[in-house]
């Protein structure tokens, strides 16, 4: 039996759900650089492997990441195998990070000047005995989005849909995920459906609901998307329905905007800009638009 609970009850619980191991990703502390620039990659272990301590961390370096040096750690063996004098992998082994430890592993290198201004993925294996977890933390070599698109406070119309109050909340420096919110009103005679969303800030933007399953608060992906019934308004808000930006490539910074393209079954695609509010904001404070 699954029931949707009230937004008030969910507000406090959602913080716990976001911090749960199932949703924690391995990311870089800083994930922004540029072609030709030196980069210090600091990987933060999100957790062990299902309770077991982490004993090996192996990073496979992408093409074009050169002049690499890895930082040794007390109690760990450091190896940097490679070919032709180029480091191909960095392997820390023989240590033990408990499941609840948040140890960091760091290295420095330079992105080649001829790399494209896109996201560069580092493949990371986290091993705990026989169990291995795979991660793909990325570094963005592009600028922050130059075109901020529509103002977050505007009403945007696409087909029979009106979108208002698009916002996100600022993320803490190491947060792997972020939520996005918008209100959608269907003025038409037919139901529509938000089927997917895309953003340059995340390789995987999911549509989530909050629900209580066996008395445990959970957020769940809606694989079929979200129905927008004819003549009704559906509100995505903290503690309830939300867009979930997985493995974000850069923090959400208060005062900036995050672009996201929403794909509706009938109305089609529309790009909106989420106005990033302070960490913990409810989205109900419209003071940011005074004098607009
Ligand atoms: Cu979520």
Boltz pocket constraint, residues with backbone or C-beta under 6 A from the ligand:
constraints:
  - pocket:
      binder: B
      contacts: [[A, 208], [A, 209], [A, 219], [A, 220], [A, 242], [A, 243], [A, 244]]
      max_distance: 6.0
